[in-house]
Amino acid sequence: MASISMILILAQSLMAYSQESFANLAEKISPSVVNITTSTTVAGRTGPQGIVPEGSPFEDFFREFQDRNGNGQGNRPRRSSALGSGFVISEDGFIVTNNHVIEGADEIMIEFFEGFELPAEIVGTDPNTDIALLKVESETPLQFVNFGDSDTARVGDWVMAMGNPLGQGFSVSAGIVSARNRALSGTYDDYIQTDAAINRGNSGGPLFNMDGEVIGVNTAILSPNGGSIGIGFSMASNVVTSVVDQLQEFGETRRGWLGVRIQDVTDDVAEALGLASAKGALVSDVPEGPAMEAGMQAGDVIISFDGRDVDDTRGLVRQVGNTEVGKAVRVVVNREGATQTLLVTLGRREDAESAVPASQPGPDEDVSPESMDLMGLTLSPLSAEIREQLELPESARGLAVMDVDESSEAFEKGLRAGDVITEAGQAQVVMFSDLEDRIAEAKEAGRKSILLLVRRGGDPRFVALTIAEDE
């Protein structure tokens, strides 16, 4: 009976809390939320392209039709407007919104809850997180809101979204945190998923916790029809605050740069490397940069960065990006079964040149062009002729994949003709005997798979393939 009574009390408490009004909170923070209207000059049409073929007898007819519907504007540029939302973060007029709300805008007008309008200028933008910082000049201090700690938000917490949905003006919707740490498509994504109604026009608006703090910036929805179906995404405030601080200070972002190419450690890769678990970030290439200067090598597994454990590549990219440029950080790597600590002075990602694959020096002896079938692959040493066919530099060394058995594990894991295997078991391979020796060593160590470093068009990645008993 006691347990039933407790359940009834809990249920009654939840019902009472769910019926609590959001009115006081909405009244308190509404003055800090703004509607954003942008104007953009769009080039006029130059003709009826895509409607009738050029030279068609109907071409003149459609041109006249377009001119009539364009009020005689013809090819003249026209004005296009768009709507979005934002919020004030300081009394002197700094405003946060989404980059896609103001991107390409010629004019930006901010409408405040009290009914007045002010023009805004762009302070800085960050397309990577879809955040933009604007500034308005006001004769009186503006009401503003503070950021909260998004890391403390829990699944099931109440949240409230505010903005300008579908151009209907200031609007409030409520829901809960549905999920945390969602990734959509960006490198630095860290979205809060919510079922609070978010529609077109809400972009850039704030997602509040019950203390009236901004814990997210409403950015995207998942919808088959363009309307809210209860799956909305807000960029977490702890990502936004870092971006906003940099935009406010520098007018641009300044993210840390380690200078490596990395990939996740899968179960088969962990087995091939003899790792206890599939955690960390596997370094597939180290071009010139901070990591190379610190002695990092391809095949290293980064397990700790600046005192924090690394679970996967996504986590590492965010950790590095959020670390200040020029900071010397300790990076712990697993190299051939032993841990090493490297001291890396981070560069700036925005200044980094495109990564260039590390050169692979090796003997320049003339190798035999014969082929060998192994693990579902037809391999051949790199000859001058094959290098020319694959458009590889003369310095390239390795075994070229000439064909892949479509029923093999190698094909399933993405290997294709034209790939080049440059390492096996974290040692360079140039001839068939090199690969055979590495396979034999893996067998002697009791491993069921071998790790290959494969390059395609200069881009490296590690692939673990199962070793057959007869190989």
Secondary structure, 3 states (H helix, E strand, C coil): CHHHHHHHHHHHHHHHHHCCCCHHHHHHHHHHEEEEEEEEEECCCCCCCCCCCCCCCCHHHHHHHHHHHCCCCCCCCEEEEEEEEEEECCCCCEEEEEHHHHCCCCEEEEECCCCCEEEEEEEEEECCCCEEEEEECCCCCCCCCCECCHHHCCCCCEEEEEECHHHCCCEEEEEEEEEEEECCCCCCCCEEEECCCCCCCCCCCEEECCCCCEEEEEEEECCCCCCCCCCEEEEEHHHHHHHHHHHHHHCCCCCEECCCEEEECCHHHHHHHCCCCCCCEEEEECCCCHHHHCCCCCCCEEEEECCEECCCHHHHHHHHHCCCCCCEEEEEEEECCEEEEEEEECEEHHHCCCCCCCCCCCCCCCCCCCCEEECCEEEEECCHHHHHHCCCCCCCCCEEEEEECCCCHHHHCCCCCCCEEEEECCEECCCHHHHHHHHHHHHHCCCCEEEEEEEECCEEEEEEEECCCCC
